[in-house]
Amino acid sequence: MGLSVLIVEKNSRHGGKLEQLEWEGYRWDKGPSLFTLPEQVDELFLLFDKNPRDFFNYKKVENSCHYYFNDGSNFLLKGDAETRNEDFIKHFYERDGRAAIDYVQKAEKTYNAIGGLFIDYPKYGLKNLFDKALITKYPMLMSRKVRGSLNALNQDSFENPNLIQLFDRYATYNGSSPFQASGLYSMIAHLEINNGTFFPTNGMRSIVDSLYDLAIAQGVDFAFNEPSIAISQETVGYKTKLSNSTIEAERVVSAIDCVTFYKNVLKNEKLAAKYAAKERSSSAIIFYWAVEKVIPELQLHNILFSSSYEREFNSIFKFGEMPKDPTVYLHVSSVANPKDAPTNGQNWFLMINTPAGVVPSDEQKKNLRKMIHRLIQEKFSVDISQAVLHEKVWDAAGIEADTGSFMGALYGASSNAKLAALTRHGNTSKKYKNAYFVGGTVHPGGGIPLVLKSAKIVANIIEKEK
Ligand SMILES: Cc1cc2nc3c(=O)[nH]c(=O)nc-3n(C[C@H](O)[C@H](O)[C@H](O)COP(=O)(O)OP(=O)(O)OC[C@H]3O[C@@H](n4cnc5c(N)ncnc54)[C@H](O)[C@@H]3O)c2cc1C
């Protein structure tokens, strides 16, 4: 659009949650590990007539996820539709297997029919509830599927409790509980299962590295190490105070958690309190382990399920406590990119969902480590108690300190309430004209694909205004 752009960042470099860690030949992506809709990243390069492949490469993941259930069984969810459908039937038998195939097809239909309405456009408000585009979708939006929880939908769809747990897990993709979030989120299964998952050849970090290179090539300026920016609204535009200068700008785009932005940058306590009052999405504790062993069964993404999802999510969302018997997500990027670990090792990223704002005690961390050792022994008959050469830990407090995420929540407000999609912070503000909001805490939601959608929505709004 020919606008001059300055990005102000409190950290010493770009990337936010897409940071990485390195130690003696091991590399870990610190935050996101699951990459869907990669064409959205490509689109940014195409916008500037660049070949995305000159900057950024990725490949489709052959096996989406290896699920290990509490009853000792496991299921490898494959990327290829034909073998995946055969596996559904082989593993879960005729009735449930066919139900799973049907479920995934329906998820695609729902996504195609209404997904775009919510993620490609600014948030629907009261004034456009009667827009024609929306009215025609009311029967679908009012269906039992949407009014009930994701778990209720999955209970109705399947008999096998493992299959219910597998499809319940999609609520965690926006940090919510399957027992509260709407059945509409079954759409997420379509994105992962039908569209497939991808992995950048140089790790998740290369997404932001390549976008940084693109931004520099387009003349975007960056001001790093600017933690205490203060922005004030002027008659026209905004004044931004940095440590050594003041900048006047026509427009301001916040990519920070909206609560943190109101509180620390705009200093509007009232709006900060309003958005802070909404229930947070889950946070997490992540252990980054340099493991001096190779477990060949491990895929890029592995889930070691808890014995009861209901107990686990009640702990997180009802009682605000660390779950006693949590699900463990084990991501091993060296499976896709052998450069991420020495040949005799694997770089383990072990993530456990926790309530936002809750930091596990040293005792709880010790118990979690023991529990992981036990699970690995049970599932793979491998003793790793002496094989962890190095460890780093990230928790709700660390996530908040490093990225400004209020209470360390991964995706801003949770999507547990039925109308959560309509009550999320929008991409603009009534009070702050020419201020725009992008990122995981605002419409349309958290996670890389939705965050990129928020950026596109804002770019379209600014283009129209111009
Ligand atoms: C552990 C973890 C796992 C995740 N897994 C996935 C996944 O598998 N797939 C997926 O798609 N998404 C995942 N996500 C979510 C994903 O990381 C985010 O949605 C995405 O990276 C965008 O993040 P964000 O909008 O929250 O902004 P951030 O990346 O947090 O960026 C905000 C930026 O603002 C800066 N900032 C904050 N306060 C100030 C201030 N006062 N002044 C200046 N700068 C400031 C921060 O330093 C940061 O750089 C995960 C997140 C975490 C933490």
The ligand as a Tripos MOL2 file, in Angstrom:
@<TRIPOS>MOLECULE
LIG
   53    58     1     0     0
SMALL
NO_CHARGES

@<TRIPOS>ATOM
      1 C1          3.7300  -23.4480   23.7050 C.3       1 LIG1
      2 C2          2.9050  -22.9800   22.5370 C.ar      1 LIG1
      3 C3          2.4730  -23.8940   21.5910 C.ar      1 LIG1
      4 C4          1.7130  -23.4660   20.5050 C.ar      1 LIG1
      5 N1          1.3760  -24.3690   19.5440 N.ar      1 LIG1
      6 C5          0.8420  -23.9410   18.3870 C.ar      1 LIG1
      7 C6          0.7480  -24.8130   17.2630 C.ar      1 LIG1
      8 O1          1.1590  -25.9660   17.3320 O.2       1 LIG1
      9 N2          0.2130  -24.3290   16.1160 N.ar      1 LIG1
     10 C7         -0.2050  -23.0220   15.9950 C.ar      1 LIG1
     11 O2         -0.6650  -22.6340   14.9040 O.2       1 LIG1
     12 N3         -0.1080  -22.1740   17.0430 N.ar      1 LIG1
     13 C8          0.4160  -22.5850   18.2190 C.ar      1 LIG1
     14 N4          0.6050  -21.7070   19.2450 N.ar      1 LIG1
     15 C9          0.0940  -20.3410   19.1010 C.3       1 LIG1
     16 C10         1.0190  -19.4990   18.2040 C.3       1 LIG1
     17 O3          2.3140  -19.4960   18.7150 O.3       1 LIG1
     18 C11         0.5380  -18.0670   18.1140 C.3       1 LIG1
     19 O4         -0.8360  -18.0220   17.7750 O.3       1 LIG1
     20 C12         1.3090  -17.2810   17.0680 C.3       1 LIG1
     21 O5          2.6890  -17.4960   17.1940 O.3       1 LIG1
     22 C13         1.0120  -15.7990   17.1540 C.3       1 LIG1
     23 O6          1.2540  -15.3950   18.4360 O.3       1 LIG1
     24 P1          0.6030  -14.1290   19.0930 P.3       1 LIG1
     25 O7         -0.3160  -13.4290   18.1970 O.co2     1 LIG1
     26 O8          0.0920  -14.5460   20.4140 O.co2     1 LIG1
     27 O9          1.8300  -13.1590   19.2580 O.3       1 LIG1
     28 P2          3.3330  -13.3590   19.8040 P.3       1 LIG1
     29 O10         4.0700  -14.3280   18.9560 O.co2     1 LIG1
     30 O11         3.2750  -13.6140   21.2640 O.co2     1 LIG1
     31 O12         3.8530  -11.9290   19.4910 O.3       1 LIG1
     32 C14         3.6280  -10.8040   20.3040 C.3       1 LIG1
     33 C15         4.8900   -9.9690   20.2530 C.3       1 LIG1
     34 O13         4.6670   -8.7770   20.9700 O.3       1 LIG1
     35 C16         5.8270   -8.4950   21.7230 C.3       1 LIG1
     36 N5          5.4260   -7.6320   22.8360 N.ar      1 LIG1
     37 C17         4.6630   -7.9440   23.9120 C.ar      1 LIG1
     38 N6          4.5040   -6.8780   24.7060 N.ar      1 LIG1
     39 C18         5.1760   -5.8530   24.1230 C.ar      1 LIG1
     40 C19         5.3840   -4.4780   24.4470 C.ar      1 LIG1
     41 N7          4.8550   -3.9170   25.5480 N.pl3     1 LIG1
     42 N8          6.1240   -3.7310   23.6060 N.ar      1 LIG1
     43 C20         6.6700   -4.2640   22.4780 C.ar      1 LIG1
     44 N9          6.5010   -5.5470   22.1150 N.ar      1 LIG1
     45 C21         5.7740   -6.3320   22.9320 C.ar      1 LIG1
     46 C22         6.3170   -9.8620   22.1660 C.3       1 LIG1
     47 O14         7.6580   -9.8350   22.5750 O.3       1 LIG1
     48 C23         6.0850  -10.6860   20.8960 C.3       1 LIG1
     49 O15         7.1810  -10.6490   20.0230 O.3       1 LIG1
     50 C24         1.3530  -22.1000   20.3700 C.ar      1 LIG1
     51 C25         1.7800  -21.1790   21.3410 C.ar      1 LIG1
     52 C26         2.5680  -21.6030   22.4010 C.ar      1 LIG1
     53 C27         3.0510  -20.5910   23.4130 C.3       1 LIG1
@<TRIPOS>BOND
     1     1     2 1
     2     2     3 ar
     3     2    52 ar
     4     3     4 ar
     5     4     5 ar
     6     4    50 ar
     7     5     6 ar
     8     6     7 ar
     9     6    13 1
    10     7     8 2
    11     7     9 ar
    12     9    10 ar
    13    10    11 2
    14    10    12 ar
    15    12    13 ar
    16    13    14 ar
    17    14    15 1
    18    14    50 ar
    19    15    16 1
    20    16    17 1
    21    16    18 1
    22    18    19 1
    23    18    20 1
    24    20    21 1
    25    20    22 1
    26    22    23 1
    27    23    24 1
    28    24    25 2
    29    24    26 1
    30    24    27 1
    31    27    28 1
    32    28    29 2
    33    28    30 1
    34    28    31 1
    35    31    32 1
    36    32    33 1
    37    33    34 1
    38    33    48 1
    39    34    35 1
    40    35    36 1
    41    35    46 1
    42    36    37 ar
    43    36    45 ar
    44    37    38 ar
    45    38    39 ar
    46    39    40 ar
    47    39    45 ar
    48    40    41 1
    49    40    42 ar
    50    42    43 ar
    51    43    44 ar
    52    44    45 ar
    53    46    47 1
    54    46    48 1
    55    48    49 1
    56    50    51 ar
    57    51    52 ar
    58    52    53 1
@<TRIPOS>SUBSTRUCTURE
     1 LIG1         1 GROUP 0 **** ****
